[in-house]
């Protein structure tokens, strides 16, 4: 039987995949605007993609360790993501997990 976490994981993967495909398509249109793709353009796109992946992995790792974080750090993370930063540790963690 599929539980709620498996459904959320599947939806998250689908959303991430769709976002990546959309980003790649936008970059393709951008570098093909002049009809020629240079090696420098490909390297720039690869580096930008690597940065995005690294930032995403760092954020996922941050969310995994929420239970070990101090309230001040949780507040900072909420502010960074534009979330309400008031309430108990449990409330802040719940808001962050909804991202």
CORSULVEN-V314734 format. One record per backbone hydrogen bond with DSSP energy under -1.0 kcal/mol. NH is the residue of the N-H (numbers start at 0). CO is the residue of the C=O. Records with the same first field share a line. If there is no record, write none. Layout:
BEGIN
NH=CO, CO
END
This chain:
BEGIN
6=2
7=3
8=4
9=5
10=6
11=7
12=8
13=9
14=10
15=11
16=12
17=13
18=14
19=15
20=16
21=17
22=18
23=19
24=20
25=21
26=22
27=23
28=24
29=25
30=26
31=27
34=31
41=37
42=38
43=39
44=40
45=41
46=42
47=43
48=44
49=45
50=46
51=47
52=48
53=49
54=50
55=51
56=52
57=53
58=54
59=55
60=56
61=57
62=58
63=59
64=60
65=62
67=64
68=65
73=69
74=70
75=71
76=72
77=73
78=74
79=75
80=76
81=78
82=77
91=87
92=88
93=89
94=90
95=91
96=92
98=95
END
